Amino acid sequence: MGFRILAVNWQDLKNPLAGGAEVHLQEILSRLGHWGHEVTLLCSGFADAPAEETYSGQHIIRRGRRMNFNWVAPLHARRLLAERKYDIILEDINKIPFYLPLFSGVPLLAIVPHLFATTVFQEINPVLATYIYLMERPVSLVYKESPWMVISESTRDDLVARGVPSDNITVVHCGIDHQVYRPDPDGARFAQPTIVYLGRLKKYKSVDHIIRAASCLPDSVGDWRLVIIGEGDDRPRLEGLTRELKLTQRITFTGFVDQQTKVDYLRRAHIAVCASLKEGWGLTNIEANACGTPVVAADVPGLRDSARDGETGLLFPHGDIEALRERLTRLLTDRGLWEKLSRGGLAWAASFHWDETARATEALIGRIVAGRTGQGASA
């Protein structure tokens, strides 16, 4: 008999601002739904989105908007719990927590890609940053009776440092859809040396570091280009920087693209780069590797979990523009190194499967519903 699952997340995968956290939750929930569990996802709405719809094994309920969802989510969650006897709540904590343990007596699994902590002060004005920072502070107290599922060892260590008992934390790594993310069968790459960034355009993602590093690439790299894929409120600043550096002929902002376009870029680019200040895992690193594309990533929590320096890509100290420029140059000019990291990335990505991620989540849900919490094996 399947479980009745109520998941709560800021966004669903159809939201134009969806990112890695939404991909992670979608891959798990869709499988649980198709495996016979009843899955409802409560999330925020966006322009032209229906208030409710069913797709990919889930019933989606959209209420409120991005700017107020942390206030409306508990109210609507309580209503749903009153209308339907759910076995468990999955609360995806990837921004301000909803603190659902305060509003229900239903067993809850806290799913955490990563917490912001002081990173938020790099993203927004000090007043709002202080609000988000303080809203995160009580998590270890409010969720003290709840089990946690995290996507990387870095996030586990962060929670332990905040006072969450390690025995309450299960590490379940992200997966990869190998039917979608795989090398181009023809092995074709762009004629120009191409660097691709894929993700939301937020200040803490440090996309400006990529632009500045690319602006200093030497002539030996050739007629390079940088493709920036994604949307976000930092886009105007990044486009302004591109104009300031006179790079509009070399740097393309695509905005939101469909999955096939995204995969085509990952297959045909020469490097995928992520310069974030902090991540929970770095799913795009694995997606790029699965396409045979080496990565260059900041040596920070999350990214150092998903990218292996000298094996699947190259790491650099966050904020060190010269070091980032040097890694990009090396990969674009050293064919032997590129081929080594491409092979290493393919082998690394082959070890991740969404079915295994979802099965590990399903087993953890089963233990929680049965009243047996505790740390499971990493997956």
C-alpha positions in Angstrom: 0.0 0.0 0.0 1.4 3.4 -1.0 2.0 6.4 1.3 0.0 9.6 1.1 2.7 12.2 0.8 2.4 16.0 1.0 5.5 17.8 -0.3 6.0 21.5 0.2 8.5 23.5 -1.8 8.8 27.1 -2.9 8.5 26.2 -6.6 7.6 23.4 -8.9 9.7 22.5 -12.0 7.5 24.4 -14.4 8.3 27.7 -12.6 10.7 29.8 -14.8 12.9 30.3 -11.7 13.1 26.6 -10.9 16.6 25.4 -10.2 18.5 22.3 -8.9 16.3 22.0 -5.8 13.2 21.7 -8.0 14.9 19.2 -10.3 15.9 17.1 -7.3 12.4 17.1 -5.8 10.7 16.5 -9.1 12.8 13.5 -9.9 12.0 11.9 -6.5 8.3 12.8 -6.4 7.5 11.7 -9.9 9.0 8.3 -9.3 7.1 7.9 -6.0 3.9 8.9 -7.8 4.5 6.3 -10.5 5.4 3.7 -8.0 1.9 3.9 -6.4 2.2 6.5 -3.7 -0.2 9.5 -3.6 1.9 12.6 -4.0 0.7 16.2 -3.6 3.1 19.1 -4.1 2.2 22.5 -2.5 4.2 25.3 -4.0 4.0 29.0 -5.0 2.3 30.2 -8.2 3.7 32.2 -11.1 2.4 34.2 -14.0 -0.2 32.2 -16.1 0.2 29.1 -14.1 -2.9 27.1 -13.2 -3.8 27.0 -9.5 -3.9 23.2 -9.7 -2.8 20.6 -12.2 -1.6 17.0 -12.3 1.6 15.9 -14.1 4.4 13.4 -13.8 2.8 11.4 -11.0 2.0 14.4 -8.8 -0.9 16.7 -8.0 0.4 20.3 -8.0 -1.3 22.9 -5.9 -0.1 26.5 -6.3 -0.9 29.1 -3.8 0.5 32.6 -3.1 3.6 33.9 -4.9 7.3 33.7 -4.5 7.5 36.7 -2.2 4.9 35.6 0.3 4.8 31.8 0.1 6.6 31.2 3.4 3.6 32.9 5.0 0.8 31.2 3.1 2.3 27.7 3.0 1.6 26.8 6.6 -2.0 27.9 6.3 -2.6 25.9 3.1 -0.7 22.9 4.4 -3.0 22.8 7.5 -6.0 23.0 5.2 -4.8 20.1 3.1 -3.9 18.1 6.2 -7.5 18.6 7.5 -9.0 17.5 4.2 -6.8 14.5 3.6 -5.0 12.2 6.0 -1.4 12.3 4.8 1.1 9.9 6.2 4.1 12.2 6.0 5.1 15.8 5.0 8.3 16.4 2.9 9.4 19.9 3.5 12.1 21.1 1.1 14.1 23.7 2.9 16.0 25.6 0.3 15.1 29.2 1.3 13.3 30.4 4.4 12.0 27.4 6.3 8.2 27.0 6.6 8.5 25.6 10.1 5.8 23.0 9.4 6.5 21.0 12.6 4.8 23.9 14.4 1.6 23.5 12.4 0.9 19.8 12.2 1.3 16.5 14.1 2.1 14.5 11.0 5.6 13.0 10.7 7.9 15.3 8.7 11.1 14.7 6.7 13.2 17.8 6.2 14.9 17.8 2.8 17.8 20.2 2.6 19.8 21.0 -0.5 21.7 23.7 1.5 21.1 26.5 3.9 22.1 30.1 3.1 23.7 31.1 6.5 25.9 34.2 5.9 25.8 33.6 2.1 22.6 35.5 1.9 24.4 38.8 2.7 26.1 38.4 -0.7 22.8 38.2 -2.4 20.4 40.9 -1.2 20.2 44.1 0.8 21.3 43.9 4.5 17.8 44.3 5.9 16.2 41.5 4.0 19.4 39.4 4.3 19.2 39.8 8.1 15.6 38.7 8.0 16.4 35.5 6.1 19.5 34.8 8.2 17.5 35.1 11.4 14.6 32.9 10.0 17.1 30.1 9.4 18.6 30.3 12.9 16.0 28.2 14.8 16.0 25.2 12.4 17.9 22.9 14.8 15.4 23.7 17.5 12.1 23.6 15.6 13.0 20.5 13.7 14.8 18.8 16.6 12.4 15.8 16.5 12.5 15.5 12.7 14.7 13.4 10.5 16.7 15.1 7.8 17.7 14.1 4.3 20.5 16.0 2.7 22.1 15.8 -0.8 25.8 16.1 0.2 28.3 15.6 2.9 28.9 19.3 3.0 25.3 20.0 3.9 25.4 17.3 6.5 28.4 18.9 8.1 26.7 22.3 8.0 23.7 20.9 9.9 25.8 19.1 12.5 27.7 22.4 13.1 24.2 24.0 13.7 23.4 21.5 16.4 21.5 18.8 14.4 22.5 15.3 15.7 24.3 13.4 13.0 22.2 10.3 13.7 19.2 12.3 12.5 20.7 13.0 9.1 20.7 10.8 6.0 22.8 11.6 3.0 21.1 10.7 -0.3 23.0 11.9 -3.3 21.3 13.3 -6.4 20.9 11.2 -9.5 21.1 11.7 -13.2 18.8 10.8 -16.1 21.2 8.9 -18.3 18.6 8.7 -21.1 18.7 12.5 -21.3 22.2 13.5 -20.2 24.7 11.6 -22.4 27.3 12.5 -24.9 26.4 13.5 -28.4 26.5 10.3 -30.5 28.4 12.1 -33.2 30.8 13.6 -30.6 30.3 17.1 -32.1 31.4 20.2 -30.2 31.0 23.8 -31.2 33.5 25.1 -33.7 34.3 28.0 -31.3 35.8 27.2 -27.8 32.6 27.5 -25.8 32.1 27.9 -22.1 28.6 27.4 -20.7 27.0 28.5 -17.4 23.7 26.9 -16.5 21.6 28.1 -13.5 19.7 30.9 -11.9 21.2 34.4 -12.2 21.6 35.4 -8.6 24.5 37.3 -7.0 25.7 34.5 -4.9 26.1 32.4 -8.1 29.0 34.7 -8.9 28.4 34.7 -12.6 30.2 38.0 -12.8 33.4 36.2 -11.8 33.0 34.0 -14.9 32.5 37.1 -17.2 35.5 38.8 -15.7 37.7 35.7 -16.0 36.6 35.1 -19.6 37.4 38.7 -20.5 41.1 38.0 -19.7 41.5 34.8 -21.7 44.7 34.9 -23.8 44.8 34.8 -27.5 46.0 31.2 -27.4 42.4 30.2 -26.5 41.1 31.4 -29.8 37.8 32.9 -30.7 36.0 31.9 -27.5 32.4 32.5 -26.5 30.5 32.3 -23.2 26.8 31.2 -23.1 24.9 32.1 -19.9 21.7 30.0 -19.6 19.1 30.9 -17.0 17.0 33.7 -15.6 17.1 35.7 -12.3 17.2 39.1 -10.9 20.9 39.5 -11.4 20.6 39.4 -15.1 20.5 43.2 -15.7 23.7 43.7 -13.7 25.4 40.9 -15.6 24.3 42.3 -19.0 25.6 45.7 -17.9 29.0 44.2 -17.0 29.1 42.5 -20.4 28.5 45.8 -22.1 31.0 47.6 -19.9 33.7 45.0 -20.8 32.7 45.2 -24.5 32.0 41.5 -24.7 28.5 41.6 -26.2 29.8 39.8 -29.3 31.3 37.0 -27.2 28.7 36.5 -24.4 25.2 35.3 -25.0 22.3 35.4 -22.5 19.8 32.8 -23.6 17.3 33.2 -20.7 15.2 30.2 -19.8 15.6 27.3 -22.3 13.8 24.0 -22.7 15.5 20.8 -21.6 16.6 19.7 -25.0 18.3 23.0 -25.7 20.0 22.8 -22.3 21.3 19.3 -23.1 22.5 20.4 -26.5 24.6 23.1 -25.0 26.0 20.7 -22.3 26.9 18.2 -25.0 28.5 20.6 -27.4 30.2 23.1 -25.1 33.9 22.5 -24.1 33.5 23.5 -20.4 30.7 24.0 -18.0 31.5 26.4 -15.2 30.0 27.1 -11.8 31.5 29.9 -9.6 28.9 29.9 -6.8 29.7 31.0 -3.2 27.9 27.9 -1.9 25.7 25.1 -3.3 24.0 22.0 -1.8 25.5 19.7 -4.4 26.0 21.1 -7.9 23.8 19.0 -10.1 24.8 20.8 -13.3 28.4 19.5 -12.7 27.1 15.9 -12.9 24.8 16.7 -15.8 27.7 18.2 -17.7 30.0 15.3 -16.9 27.3 12.8 -18.1 27.5 14.6 -21.4 31.3 14.2 -21.5 32.0 17.9 -20.7 34.6 18.7 -18.0 33.7 21.3 -15.4 35.4 24.2 -13.7 33.9 24.9 -10.3 34.6 27.0 -7.1 36.1 25.0 -4.3 33.2 25.5 -1.9 30.7 23.3 0.0 28.5 21.4 -2.4 30.6 22.0 -5.5 33.6 20.2 -4.1 31.3 17.3 -3.5 30.1 17.0 -7.0 33.3 18.0 -8.9 36.5 16.0 -8.4 39.6 18.2 -8.9 41.9 16.8 -11.6 39.5 13.9 -12.3 36.2 15.3 -13.6 37.1 19.0 -13.7 39.2 21.7 -12.1 38.4 23.5 -8.8 39.5 27.1 -8.0 39.4 29.3 -4.9 36.1 31.2 -4.9 36.5 34.8 -5.8 40.0 34.3 -7.4 39.4 35.6 -10.9 42.9 34.9 -12.0 42.7 31.3 -10.8 39.4 30.9 -12.6 41.0 32.4 -15.8 43.9 30.0 -15.5 41.7 26.9 -15.2 39.6 27.9 -18.1 42.7 28.6 -20.2 44.3 25.3 -19.3 41.2 23.3 -20.3 40.7 25.1 -23.5 44.3 24.8 -24.7 45.4 21.4 -23.3 43.7 18.7 -25.4 45.1 15.8 -23.4 43.9 17.2 -20.1 40.5 17.9 -21.6 40.1 14.3 -22.8 41.3 12.9 -19.4 38.7 15.0 -17.5 36.0 14.2 -20.1 36.6 10.5 -19.5 36.8 10.9 -15.8 33.5 12.9 -15.8 31.7 10.2 -17.7 32.8 7.5 -15.3 31.9 9.7 -12.2 28.4 10.6 -13.6 27.7 6.9 -14.3 27.5 6.2 -10.6 24.5 8.4 -10.0 20.9 7.3 -10.8 17.6 8.9 -9.9 15.9 5.6 -9.3 18.4 4.8 -6.6 17.9 8.3 -5.1 14.1 7.8 -5.1 14.3 4.3 -3.7 16.5 5.5 -0.8 14.0 8.3 -0.2 11.1 5.8 -0.3 12.9 3.5 2.2 13.6 6.5 4.6 9.9 7.5 4.3 8.9 4.0 5.2 11.1 4.0 8.3 9.7 7.4 9.4 6.1 6.4 9.0 6.8 3.2 10.9 8.3 5.2 13.7 11.9 4.1 13.0 14.1 7.2 12.3 17.8 7.3 12.3 20.7 7.6 9.9 20.6 5.5 6.8 23.5 4.7 4.4 24.5 7.3 2.0 23.2 6.8 -1.5 
